[in-house]
């Protein structure tokens, strides 16, 4: 493919690439894809002509047993190509023999799975999954605290009983617990609050429960639709522990050498597994890997960005949540090439102008894209922080209102009994909270005074 241009004096670059959807694809005897569009934009910006050739051995680039480099890296080293524009991962080993530009795509290493291979029954306590453990703990604490405040405010408020010494308050602690539980179930229960302070606490609790139930129902619906909690393989450690699925990666790829050079024990176990079964679990091409995942009990370890595309194109595929080894795709050039810096600057300009984002959206769009991006997670307490804060403020206002109501009554009673307001207020609190010790002491003091 030659770029079209009126000026014949423009330099011509030989570009090596590899066939991989959606980076480079053959359509109607021509090449198209993300890398072709990127190459066209770079040529227009830097004013050069180009000729694209597909790599002869179909490899990305690795050191062969003879010590020579294969794939696109080998062709750049042998001067068979000036640059390599492909989903070529920047690694330290490749950087030692060729030069790379600024990455034009960021990615990592993920696990591609078929949904049917790991479908299983939901756990017995699956209904607890919408909220995290911390959220459930906070909810339980908020429930007990609210019921206690309801019990305390109802006892302090004069409007909830007419004669504290002769009748029992309806808002006992057990009744307060029942009232709070009824609000959680959106059911009206007795006793009904009469005092303003008790109604403030009840109203804030009702607002809290309505918002909480709405969050629970929304997150539970998302959980059932995404099915992410049914994934027994969430991490690479889960992949190593299971025995149902075989797993592998592209032969001679940077992913294979990432696990080989990693000091992580889990990564070493993955490498040893793939190395011992390399003839069976390693695949030649990305298309072969996707086909094998769809047709057998096989998990593919590879670039997460390519796996997202596979999950977008094939709705029965999904990528596990964990991604490791953050890396980028760069353009490879010969060492000391004058094009390296120019291409890096051009890539940065394309990123700043939004052209790279446009190409990303253009070639990764499909009917299943929104499903592949769904990542459900339990609702954390931080998401409900404002709700808990509103409840705390409401409880504080209720307690303050109850104290104000009791203070107002104590002030009137002190005027009639010709006692100090503090003494009457203290006596009222002791009577309503059944503090018998203080009550007896006060009665004994009054008896001695009368005697």
KOLGUTI-259440 format. One record per residue (C-alpha): residue number from 1; residue in one letter; y, x, z. Coordinates in Angstrom, 1 decimal, always signed. Layout:
// residues N
<NUM, A, <Y, X, Z>> ...
END
This chain:
// residues 451
<1, X, <+0.0, +0.0, +0.0>> <2, X, <+3.3, +1.5, -1.1>> <3, X, <+6.6, +0.3, +0.5>> <4, X, <+9.0, -1.0, -2.1>> <5, X, <+12.3, +0.8, -2.4>> <6, X, <+14.8, +1.6, -5.2>> <7, X, <+15.2, +5.2, -4.3>> <8, X, <+12.4, +7.5, -5.5>> <9, X, <+13.6, +10.4, -3.5>> <10, X, <+12.5, +8.9, -0.2>> <11, X, <+9.7, +10.8, +1.7>> <12, X, <+6.2, +9.3, +1.5>> <13, X, <+4.0, +9.3, +4.6>> <14, X, <+0.2, +8.8, +4.6>> <15, X, <-0.7, +6.4, +7.4>> <16, X, <-4.2, +6.1, +8.8>> <17, X, <-5.2, +3.0, +10.6>> <18, X, <-8.2, +0.9, +11.7>> <19, X, <-9.3, -2.6, +10.9>> <20, X, <-8.8, -4.7, +14.1>> <21, X, <-7.6, -8.2, +14.5>> <22, X, <-4.6, -8.8, +14.8>> <23, X, <-3.3, -5.3, +14.3>> <24, X, <-4.6, -4.6, +10.8>> <25, X, <-6.6, -7.2, +8.8>> <26, X, <-7.5, -7.6, +5.1>> <27, X, <-6.2, -10.8, +3.6>> <28, X, <-6.3, -11.4, -0.2>> <29, X, <-7.0, -7.7, -0.9>> <30, X, <-4.0, -6.7, +1.1>> <31, X, <-3.5, -5.4, +4.6>> <32, X, <-1.5, -7.4, +7.1>> <33, X, <-1.1, -7.6, +10.9>> <34, X, <+1.0, -6.4, +13.8>> <35, X, <+0.8, -2.7, +12.9>> <36, X, <+1.6, -3.4, +9.2>> <37, X, <+4.7, -5.4, +10.2>> <38, X, <+5.6, -2.6, +12.7>> <39, X, <+5.2, +0.0, +10.0>> <40, X, <+7.3, -2.0, +7.6>> <41, X, <+10.1, -2.3, +10.2>> <42, X, <+10.0, +1.4, +10.9>> <43, X, <+10.1, +2.3, +7.2>> <44, X, <+13.2, +0.1, +6.7>> <45, X, <+14.9, +1.7, +9.7>> <46, X, <+14.1, +5.4, +9.0>> <47, X, <+14.0, +5.1, +5.2>> <48, X, <+10.6, +6.4, +4.2>> <49, X, <+7.9, +5.2, +1.9>> <50, X, <+4.3, +5.0, +3.1>> <51, X, <+0.7, +4.7, +1.9>> <52, X, <-1.9, +3.1, +4.2>> <53, X, <-5.5, +4.1, +4.4>> <54, X, <-8.3, +2.8, +6.6>> <55, X, <-9.9, +5.5, +8.7>> <56, X, <-13.2, +6.7, +7.1>> <57, X, <-15.6, +6.7, +10.0>> <58, X, <-14.1, +3.6, +11.7>> <59, X, <-13.4, +5.5, +14.9>> <60, X, <-10.2, +5.7, +17.0>> <61, X, <-10.6, +9.4, +18.0>> <62, X, <-12.9, +11.3, +20.3>> <63, X, <-14.4, +14.8, +20.6>> <64, X, <-17.8, +15.0, +18.9>> <65, X, <-20.7, +17.1, +20.2>> <66, X, <-19.7, +19.8, +17.7>> <67, X, <-16.2, +20.0, +19.2>> <68, X, <-14.4, +18.4, +16.4>> <69, X, <-12.2, +15.3, +16.7>> <70, X, <-13.4, +12.1, +14.9>> <71, X, <-11.5, +9.0, +13.8>> <72, X, <-7.8, +8.7, +13.3>> <73, X, <-7.0, +11.6, +15.6>> <74, X, <-9.3, +13.8, +13.5>> <75, X, <-7.6, +12.8, +10.3>> <76, X, <-4.1, +13.5, +11.7>> <77, X, <-5.4, +16.9, +12.9>> <78, X, <-6.9, +17.8, +9.5>> <79, X, <-3.6, +16.7, +7.8>> <80, X, <-5.4, +14.0, +5.9>> <81, X, <-2.8, +11.6, +7.3>> <82, X, <+0.8, +12.2, +8.5>> <83, X, <+0.7, +9.5, +11.2>> <84, X, <-1.7, +7.0, +12.8>> <85, X, <-0.3, +3.5, +13.3>> <86, X, <-3.0, +1.5, +15.2>> <87, X, <-3.9, +0.2, +18.6>> <88, X, <-4.4, +3.9, +19.6>> <89, X, <-4.2, +4.5, +23.4>> <90, X, <-2.1, +7.4, +24.6>> <91, X, <-4.4, +9.7, +26.7>> <92, X, <-4.0, +13.3, +28.0>> <93, X, <-6.9, +14.6, +25.9>> <94, X, <-5.4, +13.2, +22.7>> <95, X, <-1.9, +14.4, +23.7>> <96, X, <-3.2, +17.9, +23.8>> <97, X, <-4.0, +17.9, +20.1>> <98, X, <-1.5, +15.5, +18.6>> <99, X, <+1.9, +14.1, +19.6>> <100, X, <+2.5, +10.4, +20.5>> <101, X, <+5.7, +8.3, +20.2>> <102, X, <+7.0, +6.0, +22.9>> <103, X, <+4.3, +3.2, +23.3>> <104, X, <+5.0, +0.1, +21.3>> <105, X, <+2.6, -2.1, +23.3>> <106, X, <+1.6, -1.9, +27.0>> <107, X, <-2.0, -2.8, +28.1>> <108, X, <-4.8, -2.0, +30.5>> <109, X, <-8.6, -2.2, +30.9>> <110, X, <-10.1, -5.6, +31.5>> <111, X, <-13.4, -7.5, +31.4>> <112, X, <-14.1, -10.1, +28.6>> <113, X, <-16.7, -12.7, +29.5>> <114, X, <-18.2, -15.9, +28.1>> <115, X, <-17.6, -18.9, +30.2>> <116, X, <-21.1, -20.3, +29.9>> <117, X, <-22.7, -17.2, +31.3>> <118, X, <-21.2, -17.5, +34.7>> <119, X, <-20.8, -21.3, +35.1>> <120, X, <-22.0, -22.3, +38.5>> <121, X, <-21.6, -25.1, +41.0>> <122, X, <-18.5, -25.3, +43.1>> <123, X, <-18.8, -24.2, +46.7>> <124, X, <-19.3, -26.7, +49.5>> <125, X, <-15.7, -26.1, +50.8>> <126, X, <-14.1, -26.0, +47.4>> <127, X, <-11.5, -28.6, +48.5>> <128, X, <-10.0, -25.9, +50.8>> <129, X, <-9.3, -23.6, +47.8>> <130, X, <-5.8, -24.9, +46.8>> <131, X, <-4.2, -23.3, +49.9>> <132, X, <-4.7, -19.8, +51.1>> <133, X, <-6.1, -19.1, +54.6>> <134, X, <-2.6, -18.2, +55.8>> <135, X, <-1.3, -21.5, +54.5>> <136, X, <-4.0, -23.5, +56.2>> <137, X, <-3.3, -21.6, +59.5>> <138, X, <+0.5, -22.3, +59.2>> <139, X, <-0.3, -26.0, +58.4>> <140, X, <-2.5, -26.3, +61.6>> <141, X, <+0.2, -24.7, +63.7>> <142, X, <+2.9, -26.9, +62.2>> <143, X, <+0.8, -30.0, +63.0>> <144, X, <+0.1, -29.1, +66.6>> <145, X, <+3.7, -28.1, +67.2>> <146, X, <+5.1, -31.3, +65.6>> <147, X, <+2.8, -33.5, +67.7>> <148, X, <+3.8, -31.6, +70.9>> <149, X, <+7.5, -32.0, +70.0>> <150, X, <+6.9, -35.7, +69.3>> <151, X, <+5.2, -36.1, +72.7>> <152, X, <+8.0, -34.1, +74.5>> <153, X, <+10.9, -35.9, +72.8>> <154, X, <+9.3, -39.4, +73.4>> <155, X, <+9.0, -38.6, +77.1>> <156, X, <+12.6, -37.3, +77.4>> <157, X, <+14.2, -40.1, +75.5>> <158, X, <+15.2, -43.1, +77.7>> <159, X, <+14.8, -45.4, +74.7>> <160, X, <+11.0, -45.0, +74.6>> <161, X, <+10.4, -46.5, +78.0>> <162, X, <+12.4, -48.7, +80.3>> <163, X, <+11.0, -47.6, +83.7>> <164, X, <+9.4, -44.2, +83.7>> <165, X, <+8.1, -44.6, +87.3>> <166, X, <+6.3, -47.9, +86.7>> <167, X, <+5.1, -47.8, +83.1>> <168, X, <+3.2, -45.3, +80.9>> <169, X, <+4.8, -43.9, +77.8>> <170, X, <+3.1, -44.9, +74.5>> <171, X, <+3.5, -41.5, +73.0>> <172, X, <+0.8, -39.7, +75.0>> <173, X, <-0.4, -36.4, +73.6>> <174, X, <-3.5, -37.9, +72.0>> <175, X, <-1.4, -40.7, +70.5>> <176, X, <+1.0, -38.1, +69.1>> <177, X, <-1.9, -36.3, +67.5>> <178, X, <-3.1, -39.5, +66.0>> <179, X, <+0.4, -40.3, +64.8>> <180, X, <+0.7, -36.9, +63.0>> <181, X, <-2.7, -37.3, +61.4>> <182, X, <-1.8, -40.7, +60.1>> <183, X, <+1.2, -39.3, +58.4>> <184, X, <-0.9, -36.6, +56.8>> <185, X, <-3.0, -39.4, +55.3>> <186, X, <+0.1, -41.5, +54.3>> <187, X, <-1.0, -44.2, +56.7>> <188, X, <+1.2, -46.1, +59.1>> <189, X, <-0.1, -45.9, +62.7>> <190, X, <+1.2, -47.0, +66.1>> <191, X, <+3.0, -46.5, +68.3>> <192, X, <+6.2, -46.9, +66.3>> <193, X, <+9.1, -44.7, +67.4>> <194, X, <+12.2, -46.5, +68.9>> <195, X, <+14.5, -43.7, +69.9>> <196, X, <+16.7, -41.9, +67.4>> <197, X, <+15.4, -38.5, +68.5>> <198, X, <+11.8, -39.6, +68.0>> <199, X, <+12.6, -41.1, +64.6>> <200, X, <+14.2, -37.8, +63.5>> <201, X, <+11.0, -35.9, +64.3>> <202, X, <+8.8, -38.5, +62.6>> <203, X, <+11.0, -38.6, +59.5>> <204, X, <+11.0, -34.8, +59.1>> <205, X, <+7.2, -34.8, +59.6>> <206, X, <+6.8, -37.5, +57.0>> <207, X, <+9.0, -35.5, +54.5>> <208, X, <+6.9, -32.4, +55.2>> <209, X, <+3.6, -34.2, +54.7>> <210, X, <+4.6, -35.9, +51.4>> <211, X, <+5.8, -32.6, +50.0>> <212, X, <+2.6, -30.8, +51.2>> <213, X, <+0.3, -33.4, +49.7>> <214, X, <+2.1, -33.2, +46.4>> <215, X, <+1.7, -29.4, +46.4>> <216, X, <-2.0, -29.8, +47.4>> <217, X, <-2.8, -32.3, +44.7>> <218, X, <-1.0, -30.3, +42.0>> <219, X, <-2.7, -27.1, +42.9>> <220, X, <-6.1, -28.8, +43.2>> <221, X, <-5.7, -30.3, +39.8>> <222, X, <-4.8, -26.8, +38.4>> <223, X, <-7.9, -25.4, +40.1>> <224, X, <-10.2, -27.9, +38.6>> <225, X, <-8.7, -27.5, +35.1>> <226, X, <-8.7, -23.7, +35.1>> <227, X, <-12.0, -23.2, +36.8>> <228, X, <-11.0, -19.6, +37.8>> <229, X, <-12.5, -20.1, +41.2>> <230, X, <-15.9, -20.4, +39.5>> <231, X, <-15.7, -16.9, +38.3>> <232, X, <-18.2, -14.8, +40.2>> <233, X, <-16.9, -11.7, +38.4>> <234, X, <-13.3, -11.2, +39.4>> <235, X, <-13.2, -7.4, +39.7>> <236, X, <-15.1, -4.4, +38.3>> <237, X, <-16.9, -4.1, +41.6>> <238, X, <-18.3, -7.6, +41.1>> <239, X, <-19.4, -6.5, +37.6>> <240, X, <-21.3, -3.6, +39.0>> <241, X, <-23.0, -5.6, +41.8>> <242, X, <-24.4, -8.4, +39.5>> <243, X, <-27.6, -8.0, +37.5>> <244, X, <-27.3, -11.0, +35.1>> <245, X, <-24.9, -9.4, +32.5>> <246, X, <-25.0, -6.2, +30.6>> <247, X, <-21.7, -4.5, +30.0>> <248, X, <-20.3, -1.8, +27.8>> <249, X, <-17.3, -0.7, +25.7>> <250, X, <-16.4, +0.8, +22.4>> <251, X, <-18.3, +4.1, +21.6>> <252, X, <-16.0, +7.1, +21.8>> <253, X, <-13.0, +5.0, +22.9>> <254, X, <-10.4, +6.0, +25.5>> <255, X, <-11.8, +3.3, +27.8>> <256, X, <-15.2, +5.1, +27.9>> <257, X, <-13.6, +8.4, +28.8>> <258, X, <-11.4, +6.7, +31.4>> <259, X, <-14.5, +5.8, +33.3>> <260, X, <-16.0, +9.2, +32.7>> <261, X, <-13.1, +11.1, +34.1>> <262, X, <-12.3, +8.7, +37.0>> <263, X, <-13.0, +9.7, +40.6>> <264, X, <-13.3, +6.1, +41.7>> <265, X, <-16.9, +5.5, +42.9>> <266, X, <-17.0, +2.1, +41.2>> <267, X, <-15.7, +3.5, +37.9>> <268, X, <-18.3, +6.3, +38.1>> <269, X, <-21.1, +3.7, +38.5>> <270, X, <-19.8, +1.9, +35.4>> <271, X, <-19.8, +5.1, +33.5>> <272, X, <-23.3, +6.1, +34.6>> <273, X, <-24.6, +2.7, +33.6>> <274, X, <-23.0, +2.9, +30.1>> <275, X, <-24.0, +6.5, +29.6>> <276, X, <-27.7, +5.9, +30.4>> <277, X, <-27.8, +2.9, +28.1>> <278, X, <-25.3, +4.0, +25.5>> <279, X, <-27.6, +3.1, +22.5>> <280, X, <-27.8, -0.4, +23.8>> <281, X, <-24.5, -1.3, +25.5>> <282, X, <-21.9, +0.7, +23.5>> <283, X, <-20.6, -1.1, +20.4>> <284, X, <-19.1, +0.3, +17.2>> <285, X, <-16.3, -2.1, +16.6>> <286, X, <-14.2, -4.6, +18.5>> <287, X, <-15.4, -7.5, +16.3>> <288, X, <-19.0, -6.5, +17.2>> <289, X, <-18.1, -6.6, +20.9>> <290, X, <-16.5, -10.1, +20.7>> <291, X, <-19.5, -11.4, +18.8>> <292, X, <-21.9, -9.9, +21.3>> <293, X, <-20.1, -11.5, +24.2>> <294, X, <-20.2, -14.9, +22.5>> <295, X, <-23.9, -14.7, +21.6>> <296, X, <-25.6, -12.9, +24.6>> <297, X, <-25.3, -12.1, +28.3>> <298, X, <-22.9, -9.3, +27.7>> <299, X, <-19.5, -8.4, +29.2>> <300, X, <-17.1, -6.2, +27.2>> <301, X, <-14.9, -3.7, +28.9>> <302, X, <-11.8, -2.9, +26.8>> <303, X, <-8.1, -3.3, +26.2>> <304, X, <-6.8, -6.3, +28.1>> <305, X, <-4.2, -7.2, +25.4>> <306, X, <-7.0, -7.4, +22.8>> <307, X, <-9.1, -9.4, +25.2>> <308, X, <-6.3, -11.9, +25.7>> <309, X, <-6.3, -12.4, +21.9>> <310, X, <-10.0, -12.9, +21.9>> <311, X, <-9.7, -15.5, +24.7>> <312, X, <-6.9, -17.2, +22.7>> <313, X, <-8.9, -17.3, +19.5>> <314, X, <-12.2, -18.3, +21.1>> <315, X, <-11.9, -20.9, +23.8>> <316, X, <-15.3, -20.2, +25.3>> <317, X, <-14.1, -16.7, +26.3>> <318, X, <-12.1, -15.6, +29.3>> <319, X, <-10.8, -12.4, +30.7>> <320, X, <-11.4, -11.5, +34.4>> <321, X, <-8.3, -11.3, +36.5>> <322, X, <-8.4, -7.6, +37.4>> <323, X, <-6.8, -5.1, +35.1>> <324, X, <-6.9, -1.4, +35.7>> <325, X, <-5.7, +1.8, +34.1>> <326, X, <-2.2, +0.8, +32.8>> <327, X, <-1.7, +2.4, +29.4>> <328, X, <+0.1, +2.0, +26.1>> <329, X, <-0.5, +2.1, +22.4>> <330, X, <+1.5, +4.8, +20.6>> <331, X, <+1.9, +6.2, +17.1>> <332, X, <+0.1, +9.6, +16.7>> <333, X, <+1.7, +12.4, +14.7>> <334, X, <+0.9, +16.0, +14.1>> <335, X, <+2.3, +18.4, +16.8>> <336, X, <+5.8, +19.6, +16.1>> <337, X, <+6.3, +16.9, +13.5>> <338, X, <+9.9, +16.0, +12.9>> <339, X, <+8.9, +12.3, +12.7>> <340, X, <+7.8, +12.1, +16.4>> <341, X, <+11.3, +11.8, +17.9>> <342, X, <+12.6, +9.6, +15.1>> <343, X, <+9.7, +7.2, +15.4>> <344, X, <+10.1, +7.1, +19.2>> <345, X, <+13.8, +6.2, +18.9>> <346, X, <+13.1, +3.6, +16.3>> <347, X, <+10.4, +2.0, +18.5>> <348, X, <+12.9, +1.8, +21.4>> <349, X, <+15.5, +0.2, +19.2>> <350, X, <+12.9, -2.4, +18.0>> <351, X, <+12.1, -3.1, +21.6>> <352, X, <+15.7, -3.5, +22.6>> <353, X, <+16.5, -5.8, +19.7>> <354, X, <+13.5, -8.0, +20.6>> <355, X, <+11.6, -7.4, +17.4>> <356, X, <+8.5, -6.1, +19.2>> <357, X, <+8.5, -9.3, +21.3>> <358, X, <+8.8, -11.3, +18.1>> <359, X, <+5.8, -9.5, +16.6>> <360, X, <+3.8, -10.0, +19.8>> <361, X, <+4.4, -13.7, +19.8>> <362, X, <+3.8, -14.0, +16.0>> <363, X, <+0.3, -12.4, +16.0>> <364, X, <-1.0, -13.5, +19.4>> <365, X, <-0.2, -17.2, +18.9>> <366, X, <-3.1, -19.7, +18.7>> <367, X, <-4.4, -23.0, +20.0>> <368, X, <-6.1, -21.5, +23.0>> <369, X, <-3.3, -19.1, +24.0>> <370, X, <-2.0, -21.2, +26.8>> <371, X, <-5.5, -21.6, +28.3>> <372, X, <-6.1, -17.9, +28.2>> <373, X, <-2.9, -17.2, +30.1>> <374, X, <-3.7, -19.6, +32.9>> <375, X, <-4.3, -17.7, +36.1>> <376, X, <-4.8, -20.0, +39.1>> <377, X, <-4.3, -18.6, +42.6>> <378, X, <-4.2, -20.2, +46.1>> <379, X, <-0.8, -21.4, +47.3>> <380, X, <+0.7, -18.8, +49.6>> <381, X, <+2.9, -19.6, +52.7>> <382, X, <+5.9, -18.0, +50.9>> <383, X, <+5.8, -20.8, +48.3>> <384, X, <+6.2, -23.4, +51.1>> <385, X, <+8.6, -21.4, +53.2>> <386, X, <+11.5, -23.8, +52.7>> <387, X, <+9.3, -26.7, +53.7>> <388, X, <+8.3, -25.1, +57.0>> <389, X, <+11.9, -24.2, +57.7>> <390, X, <+13.0, -27.8, +57.1>> <391, X, <+10.4, -29.0, +59.5>> <392, X, <+11.5, -26.4, +62.2>> <393, X, <+15.1, -27.5, +61.9>> <394, X, <+14.1, -31.2, +62.1>> <395, X, <+12.0, -30.6, +65.3>> <396, X, <+14.9, -28.7, +66.8>> <397, X, <+17.3, -31.6, +66.0>> <398, X, <+14.9, -34.1, +67.5>> <399, X, <+14.6, -32.1, +70.8>> <400, X, <+18.4, -31.7, +70.9>> <401, X, <+18.9, -35.5, +70.3>> <402, X, <+16.4, -36.3, +73.1>> <403, X, <+18.2, -34.1, +75.5>> <404, X, <+21.5, -35.6, +74.6>> <405, X, <+20.1, -39.1, +75.1>> <406, X, <+18.7, -38.2, +78.5>> <407, X, <+21.9, -36.4, +79.5>> <408, X, <+24.0, -39.5, +78.6>> <409, X, <+21.7, -41.7, +80.8>> <410, X, <+21.8, -39.2, +83.6>> <411, X, <+25.6, -39.2, +83.5>> <412, X, <+25.8, -42.9, +83.9>> <413, X, <+23.1, -42.9, +86.7>> <414, X, <+24.9, -40.2, +88.6>> <415, X, <+28.1, -42.2, +88.6>> <416, X, <+26.3, -45.2, +90.1>> <417, X, <+24.3, -43.2, +92.6>> <418, X, <+27.2, -40.9, +93.5>> <419, X, <+25.1, -37.8, +92.8>> <420, X, <+25.6, -34.8, +90.7>> <421, X, <+24.7, -35.1, +87.1>> <422, X, <+22.5, -32.0, +87.2>> <423, X, <+20.5, -33.4, +90.1>> <424, X, <+19.9, -36.7, +88.3>> <425, X, <+19.1, -35.0, +85.1>> <426, X, <+16.5, -32.7, +86.8>> <427, X, <+15.0, -35.7, +88.6>> <428, X, <+14.7, -37.6, +85.4>> <429, X, <+12.9, -34.7, +83.6>> <430, X, <+10.5, -34.2, +86.5>> <431, X, <+9.7, -37.9, +86.6>> <432, X, <+9.2, -38.2, +82.8>> <433, X, <+7.1, -35.0, +82.6>> <434, X, <+5.1, -36.0, +85.8>> <435, X, <+6.1, -32.8, +87.6>> <436, X, <+4.8, -34.1, +91.0>> <437, X, <+5.6, -31.0, +93.0>> <438, X, <+9.3, -31.1, +92.4>> <439, X, <+9.3, -34.9, +92.9>> <440, X, <+7.6, -34.6, +96.3>> <441, X, <+10.0, -31.9, +97.4>> <442, X, <+13.0, -34.0, +96.5>> <443, X, <+11.5, -37.0, +98.3>> <444, X, <+10.8, -34.9, +101.4>> <445, X, <+14.4, -33.7, +101.3>> <446, X, <+15.8, -37.2, +101.0>> <447, X, <+13.6, -38.4, +103.9>> <448, X, <+14.8, -35.6, +106.2>> <449, X, <+18.4, -36.4, +105.4>> <450, X, <+17.9, -40.1, +106.2>> <451, X, <+16.2, -39.2, +109.5>> 
END
